[in-house]
Amino acid sequence: MRLTSGVLPEDLAEAIRGTARDIAEVLGGGGGAAGHRGGLPVPRSVWTVGEAAAHLAQANVLMAEIAAGHERPYGDGTPGSLAEANERALAEFAERDPEPLADMITAQAEAFLAAVERRDPAEVLTTPLGTMSPAVLGSYLLTHMLGHGYDLALALGRPHMLDARRVALTLPFMVTAMPRVADPAAVAGLTARFAVRLRGGPGFGVTVTDGDVRVAHEPPARPDCTILTEPVAFLLLALGRLDPWPAIARGKALGWGRKPWLAPRFPRLFRAP
């Protein structure tokens, strides 16, 4: 994997830049008055298009400031506190017009890329979901943009920007964040080893031991349940944008092993922030 200056993998930097541009294109196109588009509802969300775009723009500002070395307290790392912080931030930011928000999203993605390349690759940065290296922070930014970019594309009837290459680049963040967003009620009393693989791509392992969740970059040698997913379906499942059973019914996700019945339960062990 080629590196830019030793901080972000080049393909991650390109994915961040390309995803921001794709989101801007979604927000800027589609015809009709921009103000009208901003008021459209986002499926499976309480937000409108304008609110979701404003949140995404604010989040890119936050990520750029973290990459620049500034500490920005934002909740306590739990999904509930992050949701509260999001609502407070939106209430303090009036812009809801998709077009200037599109410009802000791309500009702040570029600001992040410029700032992160000045960091030490081994540096530890404090983020809304705990400490991370600069490269994992880049994976976090990409994951966040892909999730909300998908929402905006769906709301506006435009093609989404998720693909297998971009989804694979979210795994460093996923492996880091999953233990932090495990649902205590869902994992309580469960002991199981999961091997999760993206079709045609990488995989990782999750071990749950009576509520304790550990995630590794490699699948376990003897999993209780192996899950194979189409990459885009994996990210949508992980972010709560897709329900497990429809994905299984369409062949987008498969599960087997000693405990195959755990496959549809797996995404619900975690609460997307």
Secondary structure as UniProt FT lines:
FT   HELIX           10..28
FT   HELIX           34..38
FT   TURN            43..44
FT   HELIX           49..67
FT   TURN            68..69
FT   HELIX           79..91
FT   HELIX           98..116
FT   TURN            117..118
FT   TURN            121..122
FT   STRAND          125..127
FT   TURN            128..129
FT   STRAND          130..132
FT   HELIX           134..156
FT   HELIX           164..168
FT   TURN            169..170
FT   HELIX           171..177
FT   HELIX           178..181
FT   HELIX           184..187
FT   TURN            188..189
FT   STRAND          191..198
FT   TURN            199..200
FT   STRAND          203..209
FT   TURN            210..211
FT   STRAND          212..216
FT   STRAND          225..229
FT   HELIX           231..238
FT   TURN            239..240
FT   HELIX           244..249
FT   TURN            250..251
FT   STRAND          253..256
FT   HELIX           260..262
FT   TURN            263..265
FT   HELIX           266..269
//
